[in-house]
Amino acid sequence: MKKIAFILFFILTQTGFAQDVEFTVKPNRTKIGLNEEVQIKFLMNVIPESFKAPFFRGFIMKTENPGIKTERKFSNGVESAEQVYTYRLQPREKGTLYIESATIRKGGKEYKTESFEITVTDSVKSPNQSDVELYLIAEPNRTEVYEGELFTVGYKLLSDREITVNRYVRDNKDGDFTDFQGYKQKYGYSEIEETKKGKKVYKGKKYETVEIQRYYLSPVKSGNITLPPLELNIELLAYNGEENKFGKEYDKVTQKVKAVNSVKIKSKPLPEKRRQESFNGLVGRYNFSQKVSKTHLKLEETFDIEMIIEGVGNQLALPMPKPNLSEGLEIIKTKKEDIVILNDNPEYLFKVIYTIKPKYTGEHSVNKITYAYFNPVIEEYIYDKKNEQTITVIE
């Protein structure tokens, strides 16, 4: 009886973990001009044993092979997956064209999508282009900073309708940023996986917004500095106001857009008072620690020095400090770890572990080190000093 109960429990458990196969098709439009493209996606919540696309009668494939995207997930020890096949097609002829069913096999079973129609009309003047109202706006989080102080500039795309950005490329050169140092948080040049969406009123009108680029910058000189308007070539999908049985319809739009505003930054010079030789341009708020793993060891052994920096500032753009070692010690290995939380004031934790090996016996030293920075909040230089530590090495 117990054996039967166990077998029944096993069967029920396995059945509970079985995944229902979902296999659907989604075109971005079902009515196009003869000179336009349609994008068709076949979506499945499994990795199939085989996939057979329909014969796209009456269409030209715009790419030799479909785009394939696979995503695997684990939840409670159970793996699930999703796969998408994307086709870009252009009609050869006008009229009503049929997209037949696609087929997959999974677990020995066949699954098919619905067939559907696409209506092809005469060629249109602007293929796949909607009359989309677009603006690019630069939004700095601050306009007055100290030389070397970190600030951010977010670039938001404003549209009069719902959009999804596919890709974008800068049109003007990186030379526009010569008065700044830093780096950018990029959501991607080819495929944008994450964007920050919202709403904004501009010139008395409400717009949908997508933040497509954020720069983290710090001025390398004092004075009034202007960051010229960013120019982008953008490809996006714009909701055209129509819907079909698969959902909303989107038109592909390719457009050059230039930021409507430049960014003007007032960069204040760093004070000379209490500025020491150990200061190397670090500006921000930091906590610095240095730990030695052991101070007594044999000649064939090694020890570690762990340096940790936590804070907000331009350390991202400057080299990390290194241990100040006496002549009898050498660094043989460096291991770096960093955690960066990107927001208006990016917070981060940098940890570097240096593995040290003595060259000979005797007493050596990890010499004094000063972590110097300017704190723009309290407007003072901070000199965080770590004392010398003696390292004793024996045979």
Residue pairs with C-beta under 8 A, 6 or more apart in sequence:
17 78
19 45
19 46
19 80
20 45
21 44
21 45
21 46
21 104
21 106
21 107
21 109
21 111
22 43
22 44
22 45
23 42
23 43
23 44
23 45
23 102
23 104
23 111
23 112
23 113
24 42
24 43
24 44
24 113
24 114
25 40
25 41
25 42
25 43
25 99
25 102
25 113
25 114
25 116
25 246
26 40
26 41
26 43
26 246
26 247
27 38
27 39
27 40
27 41
27 99
27 116
27 118
27 244
27 246
28 38
28 39
28 40
28 237
28 249
28 250
28 251
28 252
29 38
29 39
29 118
29 240
29 242
29 244
29 249
29 250
29 251
30 38
30 116
30 117
30 118
30 119
30 244
30 246
30 249
31 118
31 119
31 121
31 242
31 249
32 38
32 91
32 118
32 119
32 120
32 121
32 128
33 120
33 121
33 122
33 123
33 124
33 127
34 91
34 93
34 94
34 120
34 121
34 122
34 123
35 90
35 123
35 124
35 127
36 90
36 91
36 124
36 127
36 128
37 62
37 88
37 89
37 90
37 127
37 128
37 252
38 88
38 89
38 90
38 91
38 118
39 86
39 87
39 88
39 89
39 252
40 86
40 87
40 89
40 99
41 84
41 85
41 86
41 87
42 51
42 53
42 84
42 85
42 86
42 87
42 102
42 113
43 82
43 83
43 84
44 82
44 83
44 84
44 104
44 111
45 80
45 81
45 82
46 81
46 83
46 104
46 106
47 70
47 81
47 83
48 83
48 104
48 105
48 106
49 104
49 105
49 106
49 107
50 104
50 105
51 85
51 102
51 103
51 104
52 102
52 103
52 104
53 66
53 85
53 87
53 102
54 99
54 100
54 101
54 102
54 115
55 100
56 87
56 89
56 99
57 97
57 98
57 100
58 91
58 92
58 93
58 95
58 97
58 120
59 89
59 90
59 91
59 92
59 97
60 89
60 90
60 91
60 92
61 87
61 88
61 89
62 88
62 89
62 90
63 87
63 88
66 85
66 86
66 87
67 84
67 85
67 86
68 83
68 84
68 85
68 86
69 83
69 84
69 86
70 81
70 82
70 83
71 81
71 82
71 83
72 79
72 80
72 81
73 79
73 80
73 81
73 82
74 80
85 102
91 97
91 118
91 120
93 120
94 120
94 121
94 122
95 119
95 120
96 117
96 118
96 119
96 120
97 117
97 118
97 119
97 120
98 115
98 116
98 117
98 118
99 115
99 116
99 117
99 118
100 115
101 112
101 113
101 114
101 115
102 112
102 113
103 110
103 111
103 112
104 110
104 111
105 111
116 245
116 246
128 251
128 252
128 253
129 251
129 252
129 253
129 254
130 161
130 238
130 240
130 251
130 253
132 159
132 160
132 161
132 163
132 236
132 238
132 253
132 255
133 159
133 160
133 207
134 157
134 158
134 159
134 234
134 255
134 257
135 157
135 158
135 202
135 207
135 257
135 260
136 155
136 156
136 157
136 158
136 229
136 230
136 232
136 257
136 258
136 259
136 260
137 155
137 156
137 158
137 200
137 202
137 259
137 260
137 261
138 153
138 154
138 155
138 227
138 229
138 230
138 259
138 261
138 262
138 263
139 153
139 154
139 155
139 156
140 151
140 152
140 153
140 154
140 263
140 265
141 151
141 152
141 153
141 154
141 344
141 345
142 151
143 263
143 264
143 265
143 266
144 265
144 266
144 268
145 151
145 218
145 219
145 265
145 266
145 267
145 268
145 376
146 267
146 268
146 269
146 270
146 283
146 374
146 376
147 218
147 219
147 220
147 221
147 222
147 267
147 268
147 269
147 270
147 283
148 218
148 219
148 220
148 270
148 281
148 282
148 283
148 314
148 374
149 218
149 219
149 283
149 284
149 313
149 314
149 376
150 182
150 216
150 217
150 218
150 283
150 284
150 312
150 313
150 314
150 316
150 345
150 346
151 216
151 217
151 218
151 265
152 214
152 215
152 216
152 217
152 344
152 345
152 346
153 214
153 215
153 217
153 227
153 263
154 211
154 213
154 214
154 215
155 211
155 212
155 213
155 214
155 215
155 230
155 232
155 259
156 200
156 209
156 210
156 211
156 212
157 163
157 165
157 209
157 210
157 211
157 212
157 234
157 257
158 200
158 202
158 207
158 208
158 209
159 207
159 208
159 209
159 210
159 238
160 205
160 207
160 208
161 208
161 238
161 239
161 241
162 208
162 238
162 239
162 248
163 208
163 210
163 236
163 237
163 238
163 239
163 253
164 236
164 237
164 250
165 192
165 195
165 210
165 212
165 234
165 235
165 236
166 191
166 192
166 235
166 236
166 237
166 252
167 188
167 189
167 190
167 191
167 192
167 234
167 235
168 189
168 192
168 212
168 213
168 232
168 233
168 234
168 235
169 189
169 232
169 233
170 230
170 231
170 232
171 231
171 232
171 233
171 256
171 258
172 228
172 230
172 231
176 227
176 228
176 230
177 215
177 217
177 227
179 219
179 220
179 221
179 225
179 227
180 217
180 218
180 219
180 220
180 225
180 227
181 217
181 218
181 220
181 314
181 317
182 215
182 216
182 217
182 218
182 314
182 316
182 317
183 215
183 216
183 316
183 317
184 213
184 214
184 215
184 216
185 213
185 214
185 215
185 216
185 342
186 213
187 193
187 194
187 195
187 212
187 213
192 212
195 210
195 211
195 212
196 210
196 211
197 208
197 209
197 210
197 211
198 208
198 209
198 211
199 206
199 207
199 208
199 209
200 206
200 207
200 209
201 207
212 232
212 234
213 230
214 342
216 316
216 342
216 346
217 227
218 283
218 314
218 317
219 225
219 265
219 267
221 267
222 267
222 268
222 269
222 270
223 267
224 264
224 265
224 266
224 267
225 264
225 265
225 266
225 267
226 262
226 263
226 264
226 265
227 262
227 263
227 264
227 265
228 262
229 258
229 259
229 260
229 261
229 262
230 258
230 259
231 256
231 257
231 258
231 259
232 256
232 257
232 258
233 254
233 255
233 256
234 253
234 254
234 255
234 256
234 257
235 252
235 253
235 254
236 252
236 253
236 255
237 250
237 251
237 252
237 253
238 250
238 251
238 253
239 248
239 249
239 250
240 249
240 250
240 251
242 248
242 249
243 249
270 283
270 374
271 379
271 381
274 380
274 381
275 381
276 372
276 381
276 383
278 370
278 372
278 383
279 372
279 373
279 374
279 381
280 318
280 372
281 314
281 318
282 313
282 314
282 315
282 318
282 372
282 373
282 374
283 313
283 314
283 373
283 374
283 376
284 311
284 312
284 313
284 314
284 315
284 373
284 375
284 376
285 311
285 312
285 313
285 375
285 377
286 309
286 310
286 311
286 312
286 313
286 315
286 371
286 373
286 382
286 384
287 308
287 309
287 310
287 311
288 307
288 308
288 309
288 371
288 384
288 386
289 306
289 307
289 308
290 305
290 306
290 307
290 308
290 323
290 369
290 386
291 305
291 306
291 308
292 303
292 304
292 305
292 366
292 389
292 391
293 303
293 304
293 305
293 306
294 303
295 303
295 389
295 390
295 391
295 392
296 391
296 392
296 394
297 303
297 358
297 391
297 392
297 393
297 394
298 393
298 394
298 395
299 358
299 360
299 361
299 393
299 394
299 395
302 332
302 355
302 356
302 357
303 355
303 356
303 391
304 353
304 354
304 355
304 356
305 323
305 353
305 354
305 356
305 366
306 351
306 352
306 353
306 354
307 320
307 321
307 323
307 351
307 352
307 353
307 354
308 349
308 350
308 351
309 315
309 320
309 348
309 349
309 350
309 351
309 371
310 347
310 348
310 349
310 350
311 347
311 348
312 345
312 346
312 347
312 348
313 373
315 348
315 350
316 340
316 346
316 348
320 336
320 350
320 352
321 369
321 371
322 331
322 354
323 331
323 354
323 356
323 366
323 369
324 366
324 367
324 368
324 369
325 331
325 356
325 364
325 365
325 366
325 367
326 364
326 365
326 366
326 367
327 359
328 358
328 359
328 360
328 362
328 364
328 393
329 356
329 357
329 358
329 359
329 364
329 366
329 391
330 356
330 357
330 359
331 354
331 355
331 356
332 355
332 356
332 357
333 354
333 355
334 352
334 353
334 354
334 355
335 352
335 353
335 355
336 350
336 351
336 352
336 353
337 350
337 351
337 352
337 353
338 348
338 349
338 350
338 351
339 348
339 349
340 346
340 347
340 348
341 347
341 348
358 364
358 391
358 393
360 393
361 393
361 394
361 395
362 392
362 393
363 390
363 391
363 392
363 393
364 390
364 391
364 392
364 393
365 388
365 389
365 390
365 391
366 388
366 389
366 391
367 388
368 385
368 386
368 387
368 388
369 385
369 386
370 383
370 384
370 385
370 386
371 383
371 384
371 385
371 386
372 381
372 382
372 383
372 384
373 381
373 382
373 384
374 380
374 381
374 382
375 381
375 382
